[in-house]
Amino acid sequence: MARALIIATTFLLLAPGCGNSLGRSSDAVRVMVFGEPEELRAYRDLIAAFSAAVPSVRIQLVEASDRSDLIARLSTSFAGGSPPDLFLLNYRFYGQFAARGVLEPLEGRIDASEAFSQHDFYQQALDAFRWQGVLTCLPQNISSLVVYYNRDLFADARIPEPEDDWTWAEMVGRAVELTKDANGDGTPERYGLGVEPSLIRLAPFVWSNGGEIVDDEETPTRLTLGSPEALQAMNEFFRLGRELRVVPTEQERESEDEESRFLNGRLAMFLSSRRSTPTFRTITDFEWDIAPLPRVGEPAGILHSDAYCMTRTSDRKDDAWRFLEFALGPEGQRITAQSGRTVPSLKEIAESEAFLDPSKPPSRSRVFLDTIPYIRRVPTISTWPEIEDATESIIEFGLYDDVSTPDIAQRLFDATRPLFERAEP
């Protein structure tokens, strides 16, 4: 999955004659997004509402199949000289474009806007899109990692549901109790926990235990997972698969992802961001809800945020900005929030029923807002997508194979050091 993202880091090397599928409708502002069907439907509704309010500006929606497809298509379109006017991208991946000067800074426009100001947005999301101190893209959402859980499985096992201030040990203990191997063949029919073996899933637990993942958040030069605090958190993370067997095996993950396993009622808990909510709202066989990440020591979370970026070469910047003012203003954010996919970056809408509606699961949506003060982010350097890719298989190895945690930390250091060396902060 992550390997497909690396292509974006080399888009300036692609031949200018490369074709792309971003054909322009005459005089339309092209907006590129990706998402699940419910999310894409929300973007279409958003554009319909904008078109009714501002009929003089035409919007052409360009839909990518997933984030990897979006980044690959962006890479090709920039190289071919025909990028979209706007595109929506996670903060972990926009740095590779900002470093090459192809994005239009938006700080001046938001400071002059009558629709909203920087103070109307959550600061944690805004700061993630500052490139060399300048606000470059505008965040649409601000999510954190949470624990989705099957309420029926907890009730059937007479296990209390997660509290707002639960601990890592409590989560692991419940995962053990909820893992079920009825026929005793060594392969559970149901697992207690699902978690992606990745750096962004590991990071909040390292932070919670007092460790750091890099030596400097703004200008990192290396991973720092060899500290005692980081090693302890990593070891606890790896025990989930190595010793406790409460997470699906590597082979099982390849045949069925954790989101599908939760959807089918064969996974009691699943770590994910708000992005899983629209899919889980299709569940009719059981009730589910969310809880905050358990703490190892102090509470900690990791930022998940997407923003609209404007391309520097766009010849429709003023029209694109009018769309952004609508999309990120109260009416636009209310439309996307009702899809279930986004935690609005605009405080006013995040605190409204459009997001907190108790009639739609999860009933504990406020967890996303309550954890914002504890959210931290990974660096937004140009090579970060490659760093995530380089660490994925190593962390997966640590979760499933009998190898020491210090050895894993050293492998992570060695694999990523060259990538940090050529990064542009």
Secondary structure, 3 states (H helix, E strand, C coil): CHHHHHHHHHHHHCCCCCCCCCCCCCCEEEEEEECCHHHHHHHHHHHHHHHHHCCCCEEEEEEECCHHHHHHHHHHHHHCCCCCCEEEEEHHHHHHHHCCCCECCCHHHHHHCCCCCHHHECHHHHHHCEECCEECCEECECEECEEEEEHHHHHHCCCCCCCCCCEHHHHHHHHHHHCECCCCCCCCCEECCECCCCHHHHHHHHHHCCCCCECCCCCCCCECCCCHHHHHHHHHHHHHHHCCCCCCCHHHHHHCCHHHHHHCCCECEEEECHHHHHHHCCCCCCCEEEEECCECCCCCEEEECEEEEEECCCCCHHHHHHHHHHHCCHHHHHHHHCCCCCCECEHHHHCCHHHHCCCCCCCCCHHHHHCHHHEECCCCCCCHHHHHHHHHHHHHHHHHCCCCHHHHHHHHHHHHHHHHHCCCC
